[in-house]
Amino acid sequence: MPATAKKPRNQQLEISRARFESVMAAAERSGLLRDKNSRIGVRISPKLVAEAKRLTGIEADTELIEFALASIALEDDFLRVFDEIEGTVDPDMKLGY
């Protein structure tokens, strides 16, 4: 759990903590968290930030944005790959049910 995250109060936050740790570990392994020398300035709804912090348990703005960007950067492209392989499986194949 990030140093600035609240302790989970319910199952929703417990799941979010596990997801945070998984995403950030994958981002670290992928080299996405190296060279932290860039700054971002944005105008954003405080309600959006508050809700994202509530759902994740992340309190620090930097960690919240880093988690959100890492989640996007690590997308698995499932839908694109699924579309690409459409029709490549033999329709007569026995799937066990």
GULUM-522289 format. One record per residue: x, y, z of N, C-alpha, C, O in turn. Coordinates in Angstrom, 3 decimals, decimal comma. Example, Ala and Ser with C-alpha at 12.3 -4.5 7.8 and 13.67 -1.06 7.14 Angstrom:
BEGIN
        nc1        nc2        nc3       cac1       cac2       cac3        cc1        cc2        cc3        oc1        oc2        oc3
     13,190     -5,690      7,800     12,300     -4,500      7,800     13,200     -3,300      7,800     14,236     -3,319      8,465
     12,850     -2,250      7,080     13,670     -1,060      7,140     12,900      0,030      7,870     13,409      1,138      8,039
//
This chain:
BEGIN
        nc1        nc2        nc3       cac1       cac2       cac3        cc1        cc2        cc3        oc1        oc2        oc3
      0,858     -1,178      0,000      0,000      0,000      0,000      0,897      1,231      0,000      1,921      1,244      0,683
      0,533      2,260     -0,749      1,354      3,466     -0,747      1,439      4,057      0,653      0,538      3,889      1,475
      2,527      4,740      0,898      2,745      5,314      2,228      1,651      6,280      2,628      1,360      6,430      3,814
      1,041      6,934      1,658      0,037      7,942      1,976     -1,391      7,421      1,856     -2,338      8,202      1,949
     -1,563      6,118      1,652     -2,919      5,577      1,506     -3,538      5,315      2,864     -2,856      4,965      3,827
     -4,835      5,491      2,915     -5,576      5,199      4,138     -5,699      3,684      4,281     -5,633      2,949      3,295
     -5,879      3,230      5,514     -6,162      1,811      5,718     -7,561      1,542      5,189     -8,468      2,349      5,395
     -7,748      0,413      4,507     -9,061      0,114      3,938    -10,130     -0,032      5,009     -9,899     -0,620      6,065
    -11,308      0,517      4,716    -12,438      0,411      5,639    -13,412     -0,662      5,195    -14,229     -1,136      5,984
    -13,324     -1,047      3,925    -14,249     -2,053      3,422    -13,577     -2,868      2,322    -12,437     -2,587      1,951
    -14,262     -3,857      1,807    -13,711     -4,739      0,776    -13,337     -3,961     -0,484    -12,335     -4,288     -1,121
    -14,100     -2,955     -0,858    -13,816     -2,160     -2,059    -12,399     -1,587     -2,004    -11,658     -1,674     -2,984
    -12,021     -1,006     -0,875    -10,688     -0,426     -0,759     -9,621     -1,501     -0,660     -8,504     -1,301     -1,138
     -9,936     -2,627     -0,057     -8,971     -3,731      0,021     -8,622     -4,208     -1,387     -7,452     -4,439     -1,692
     -9,615     -4,355     -2,231     -9,381     -4,756     -3,620     -8,572     -3,680     -4,325     -7,649     -4,000     -5,074
     -8,894     -2,419     -4,105     -8,174     -1,330     -4,748     -6,720     -1,291     -4,308     -5,848     -0,974     -5,117
     -6,436     -1,601     -3,058     -5,059     -1,617     -2,574     -4,259     -2,694     -3,287     -3,124     -2,458     -3,701
     -4,852     -3,888     -3,433     -4,178     -4,971     -4,129     -3,939     -4,590     -5,594     -2,882     -4,878     -6,154
     -4,910     -3,957     -6,191     -4,761     -3,524     -7,581     -3,669     -2,463     -7,700     -2,859     -2,501     -8,626
     -3,650     -1,513     -6,759     -2,615     -0,479     -6,762     -1,233     -1,122     -6,737     -0,370     -0,786     -7,548
     -1,030     -2,034     -5,817      0,275     -2,672     -5,677      0,648     -3,443     -6,937      1,803     -3,411     -7,361
     -0,302     -4,127     -7,532     -0,048     -4,900     -8,741      0,304     -4,001     -9,924      1,268     -4,260    -10,645
     -0,473     -2,956    -10,114     -0,235     -2,032    -11,226      1,111     -1,333    -11,075      1,876     -1,229    -12,035
      1,395     -0,856     -9,870      2,644     -0,125     -9,676      3,865     -1,045     -9,794      4,909     -0,616    -10,284
      3,748     -2,288     -9,357      4,851     -3,243     -9,512      5,088     -3,532    -10,994      6,236     -3,602    -11,433
      4,021     -3,698    -11,761      4,156     -3,934    -13,195      4,753     -2,716    -13,897      5,577     -2,861    -14,800
      4,345     -1,528    -13,489      4,896     -0,298    -14,074      6,379     -0,180    -13,761      7,167      0,233    -14,612
      6,755     -0,539    -12,555      8,171     -0,508    -12,168      8,972     -1,490    -13,013     10,029     -1,138    -13,536
      8,475     -2,727    -13,151      9,171     -3,738    -13,960      9,293     -3,307    -15,417     10,278     -3,628    -16,082
      8,295     -2,583    -15,911      8,290     -2,139    -17,306      9,143     -0,905    -17,540      9,299     -0,465    -18,678
      9,697     -0,345    -16,475     10,537      0,840    -16,609      9,765      2,138    -16,734     10,341      3,175    -17,060
      8,457      2,090    -16,476      7,625      3,286    -16,635      7,803      4,298    -15,508      7,369      5,443    -15,638
      8,426      3,901    -14,416      8,534      4,799    -13,268      9,939      5,379    -13,103     10,226      6,032    -12,099
     10,802      5,147    -14,068     12,150      5,714    -14,004     12,135      7,173    -14,451     11,169      7,636    -15,057
     13,187      7,874    -14,154     13,379      9,253    -14,621     12,204     10,162    -14,292     11,610     10,762    -15,188
     11,877     10,264    -13,042     10,771     11,127    -12,611     11,257     12,572    -12,550     11,645     13,063    -11,490
     11,232     13,241    -13,692     11,693     14,622    -13,730     10,731     15,516    -14,519     11,103     16,611    -14,940
      9,509     15,050    -14,714      8,519     15,810    -15,464      7,411     16,262    -14,523      7,077     15,572    -13,560
      6,845     17,430    -14,814      5,733     17,947    -14,008      4,518     18,116    -14,910      4,647     18,389    -16,104
      3,337     17,947    -14,321      2,080     18,132    -15,039      1,225     19,098    -14,232      1,106     18,959    -13,014
      0,641     20,060    -14,894     -0,294     20,979    -14,250     -1,634     20,869    -14,956     -1,705     20,983    -16,179
     -2,694     20,649    -14,191     -4,023     20,498    -14,797     -5,077     21,195    -13,956     -4,902     21,411    -12,756
     -6,163     21,537    -14,604     -7,358     21,975    -13,891     -8,283     20,772    -13,901     -8,597     20,219    -14,955
     -8,714     20,375    -12,714     -9,506     19,156    -12,603    -10,545     19,323    -11,503    -10,342     20,053    -10,533
    -11,640     18,640    -11,676    -12,723     18,703    -10,700    -12,268     18,136     -9,357    -11,785     17,005     -9,299
    -12,415     18,900     -8,284    -12,055     18,372     -6,971    -12,922     17,173     -6,575    -12,478     16,310     -5,817
    -14,160     17,118     -7,089    -15,025     15,966     -6,795    -14,461     14,699     -7,432    -14,502     13,627     -6,828
    -13,937     14,821     -8,646    -13,335     13,677     -9,323    -12,131     13,162     -8,540    -11,989     11,956     -8,339
    -11,276     14,060     -8,105    -10,091     13,688     -7,333    -10,499     13,054     -6,007     -9,950     12,026     -5,612
    -11,450     13,661     -5,331    -11,893     13,132     -4,033    -12,475     11,732     -4,172    -12,197     10,866     -3,343
    -13,273     11,497     -5,200    -13,880     10,181     -5,402    -12,822      9,141     -5,758    -12,868      8,014     -5,265
    -11,877      9,512     -6,605    -10,789      8,585     -6,960     -9,961      8,238     -5,726     -9,572      7,085     -5,541
     -9,696      9,221     -4,893     -8,942      8,970     -3,656     -9,750      8,077     -2,716     -9,195      7,179     -2,084
    -11,044      8,317     -2,624    -11,889      7,502     -1,746    -11,893      6,045     -2,200    -11,779      5,133     -1,380
    -12,022      5,833     -3,498    -12,103      4,471     -4,020    -10,778      3,725     -3,963    -10,764      2,503     -3,818
     -9,675      4,438     -4,075     -8,370      3,777     -4,079     -7,704      3,768     -2,716     -6,874      2,903     -2,436
     -8,059      4,717     -1,870     -7,367      4,850     -0,592     -6,081      5,649     -0,718     -5,351      5,811      0,260
     -5,802      6,145     -1,904     -4,593      6,934     -2,143     -4,871      8,370     -1,725     -5,868      8,955     -2,149
     -4,004      8,944     -0,899     -4,202     10,311     -0,430     -3,388     11,338     -1,196     -3,817     12,484     -1,327
     -2,222     10,956     -1,706     -1,334     11,904     -2,385     -1,727     12,063     -3,853     -1,941     11,075     -4,555
     -1,819     13,305     -4,310     -2,170     13,574     -5,706     -1,191     12,904     -6,663     -1,609     12,318     -7,662
      0,100     12,981     -6,373      1,114     12,404     -7,261      0,927     10,902     -7,405      0,972     10,376     -8,517
      0,717     10,209     -6,294      0,520      8,762     -6,363     -0,766      8,412     -7,097     -0,808      7,422     -7,827
     -1,804      9,203     -6,916     -3,069      8,963     -7,597     -2,900      9,094     -9,107     -3,357      8,236     -9,862
     -2,250     10,159     -9,544     -2,050     10,379    -10,978     -1,115      9,316    -11,553     -1,341      8,824    -12,659
     -0,079      8,965    -10,818      0,855      7,939    -11,268      0,129      6,602    -11,441      0,348      5,901    -12,429
     -0,727      6,250    -10,493     -1,499      5,015    -10,588     -2,443      5,050    -11,794     -2,539      4,075    -12,539
     -3,133      6,164    -11,981     -4,074      6,274    -13,099     -3,351      6,150    -14,440     -3,810      5,429    -15,326
     -2,239      6,840    -14,591     -1,486      6,781    -15,847     -0,883      5,397    -16,069     -0,884      4,898    -17,195
     -0,369      4,775    -15,013      0,193      3,423    -15,135     -0,897      2,435    -15,534     -0,647      1,535    -16,336
     -2,095      2,587    -14,991     -3,201      1,692    -15,345     -3,506      1,767    -16,835     -3,765      0,746    -17,473
     -3,476      2,960    -17,380     -3,728      3,137    -18,811     -2,564      2,589    -19,632     -2,780      1,888    -20,621
     -1,345      2,902    -19,234     -0,164      2,490    -19,981      0,001      0,970    -20,015      0,601      0,435    -20,947
     -0,516      0,283    -19,021     -0,359     -1,167    -18,936     -1,573     -1,937    -19,435     -1,672     -3,141    -19,198
     -2,497     -1,274    -20,118     -3,679     -1,956    -20,654     -3,235     -3,181    -21,450     -2,188     -3,162    -22,098
     -4,029     -4,236    -21,399     -3,634     -5,476    -22,065     -4,120     -5,600    -23,508     -3,852     -6,618    -24,146
     -4,811     -4,622    -24,033     -5,291     -4,638    -25,421     -6,195     -5,828    -25,726     -6,238     -6,295    -26,865
     -6,917     -6,323    -24,724     -7,767     -7,493    -24,925     -8,739     -7,297    -26,083     -8,837     -8,163    -26,952
     -9,456     -6,184    -26,115    -10,463     -5,984    -27,157     -9,855     -5,933    -28,548    -10,417     -6,490    -29,490
     -8,716     -5,273    -28,687     -8,059     -5,205    -29,995     -7,630     -6,595    -30,450     -7,870     -6,971    -31,598
     -7,005     -7,352    -29,572     -6,550     -8,700    -29,912     -7,746     -9,607    -30,199     -7,709    -10,400    -31,140
     -8,797     -9,497    -29,403     -9,999    -10,302    -29,622    -10,576    -10,031    -31,012    -10,955    -10,961    -31,723
    -10,641     -8,751    -31,396    -11,133     -8,397    -32,726    -10,233     -8,960    -33,822    -10,726     -9,416    -34,853
     -8,920     -8,931    -33,609     -7,975     -9,416    -34,617     -8,086    -10,922    -34,848     -7,874    -11,391    -35,966
     -8,418    -11,688    -33,795     -8,475    -13,140    -33,952     -9,872    -13,652    -34,268    -10,074    -14,860    -34,393
    -10,829    -12,755    -34,397    -12,198    -13,161    -34,694    -12,230    -14,017    -35,951    -11,679    -13,640    -36,985
    -12,881    -15,172    -35,852    -13,036    -16,060    -36,995    -11,854    -16,985    -37,228    -11,860    -17,748    -38,194
    -10,835    -16,939    -36,369     -9,665    -17,788    -36,590     -9,764    -19,115    -35,861     -8,931    -19,992    -36,088
    -10,741    -19,293    -35,001    -10,932    -20,550    -34,298    -11,940    -21,386    -35,077    -13,002    -20,900    -35,465
    -11,594    -22,643    -35,299    -12,458    -23,555    -36,041    -13,801    -23,681    -35,321    -13,832    -24,064    -34,152
    -14,912    -23,366    -35,995    -16,228    -23,428    -35,354    -16,618    -24,839    -34,921    -17,511    -24,993    -34,088
    -15,979    -25,868    -35,460    -16,286    -27,255    -35,094    -15,417    -27,731    -33,923    -15,539    -28,881    -33,501
    -14,576    -26,900    -33,412    -13,699    -27,289    -32,308    -14,521    -27,615    -31,074    -15,438    -26,876    -30,719
    -14,187    -28,740    -30,409    -14,881    -29,149    -29,192    -14,276    -28,385    -28,012    -13,075    -28,483    -27,757
    -15,103    -27,630    -27,298    -14,632    -26,803    -26,196    -14,879    -27,430    -24,825    -14,588    -26,802    -23,806
    -15,398    -28,633    -24,776    -15,552    -29,323    -23,512    -16,866    -29,066    -22,788    -16,993    -29,388    -21,607
    -17,824    -28,502    -23,465    -19,140    -28,341    -22,836    -20,226    -28,606    -23,828    -21,406    -28,521    -23,488
//
